[in-house]
Amino acid sequence: MAAIAAAISLSLTSSTRRSLSSINTFRSSSFSLQQNTPRLITAVGNNLRSSMSIEAPDKTSQTSFLDRKESGFLHFVKYHGVGNDFIMVDNRDSMEPRITPEQAVKLCDRNFGIGADGVIFAMPGINGTDYTLRIFNSDGSEPEMCGNGMRCFAKFIAELDKLHGKQSFTVHTGAGLIVPEIQDDEKVRVDMGEPILKASDVPTKLPANKDLSVVKSELDVDGVTWNVTCVSMGNPHCITFGTKGSQNLQVDELNLAEIGPKFEHHEMFPARTNTEFVQVLSHSHLKMRVWERGAGATLACGTGACAVVIAAVLEGRAGRSCTVDLPGGPLEIEWREEDNRVYMTGPAEVVFYGSVPL
Ligand SMILES: N[C@H](CCC[C@H](N)C(=O)O)C(=O)O
């Protein structure tokens, strides 16, 4: 893919608008990005030839971008959920992903591609659901589910279908039926379903307790014994609050690039695993960092934040409603006792619109 042709939507401050209004081409300009008035700039290669509208494009021009279907190009919207970022693809006309896992790897590359933690496809529903969500991680693997991605999915669908205000959708995923609901404040609340605790279903080969779960078990990683609890939210998670000798983990001091892959590829996890390193700030406030299966160190992991609250409750470290601080921002998680389901609430935001030659 020689050049990235991208229509980038930027938000410019009013002063920047004036200074840029008469410029036909600008190569570099220092402008601060505000998240209030999206702009469309057509960029080809390194030079940005701006056919910039001075006024914010009205809904039709954004929508017309989303309606673009030229063959040979992938039209996408870049979204993020507390810094966990995705290339969103309108795939509602087919159950076949528009791009291959190999292409997803290239597009997710932050130097030679668009840059993202994964590619998410909005597809037709199955068995009566509104839609289907499929996702390729940035390494090309296909996980069962993505929590932050589900919030982005809901906002993406609402934009495609020009829906406003409170909306909820039924979405088929590899983790079963998931229901995201766009709230009045634009945040998205997702019913993430019930946690899976049976060791063989996570899956993990670690020895299980009498109730078949793995809670605060010992895992040897390169000669260091960690205490871990294993939870599936449709995808596997290994959660640790520290090593056998020290339970007050300082997550900011961890070298994730060094330790993360050793957990991800550990023989005790036949499907690999996402790994969450957690610090307890209070009975309702946790802080975590994550090494994701197939994506590495990300700024946030929605399924991971859910799994962390489950593990904290099972280990007696926190209550069922917690704020989980991630490097990219906080998520609100509740593991509701009456229905055993996990609810995650957080933001999902557009970054830019783009087209890339395939
Ligand atoms: N890397 C994860 C999928 C994405 C999960 C994460 N981004 C989330 O928000 O849940 C896995 O292979 O299970």
The ligand as a Tripos MOL2 file, in Angstrom:
@<TRIPOS>MOLECULE
LIG
   13    12     1     0     0
SMALL
NO_CHARGES

@<TRIPOS>ATOM
      1 N1         -7.2440   -8.5120   22.6430 N.3       1 LIG1
      2 C1         -8.4980   -9.0870   23.1290 C.3       1 LIG1
      3 C2         -9.6780   -8.5620   22.2980 C.3       1 LIG1
      4 C3         -9.9290   -7.0830   22.5370 C.3       1 LIG1
      5 C4        -10.3740   -6.8620   23.9500 C.3       1 LIG1
      6 C5        -10.2390   -5.4580   24.4810 C.3       1 LIG1
      7 N2         -9.6920   -4.4810   23.5850 N.3       1 LIG1
      8 C6        -11.5440   -5.0000   25.0860 C.2       1 LIG1
      9 O1        -11.8150   -3.8010   25.0830 O.co2     1 LIG1
     10 O2        -12.2760   -5.8830   25.6090 O.co2     1 LIG1
     11 C7         -8.4520  -10.6160   22.9900 C.2       1 LIG1
     12 O3         -7.7220  -11.1120   22.1250 O.co2     1 LIG1
     13 O4         -9.1960  -11.2640   23.7510 O.co2     1 LIG1
@<TRIPOS>BOND
     1     1     2 1
     2     2     3 1
     3     2    11 1
     4     3     4 1
     5     4     5 1
     6     5     6 1
     7     6     7 1
     8     6     8 1
     9     8     9 2
    10     8    10 1
    11    11    12 2
    12    11    13 1
@<TRIPOS>SUBSTRUCTURE
     1 LIG1         1 GROUP 0 **** ****
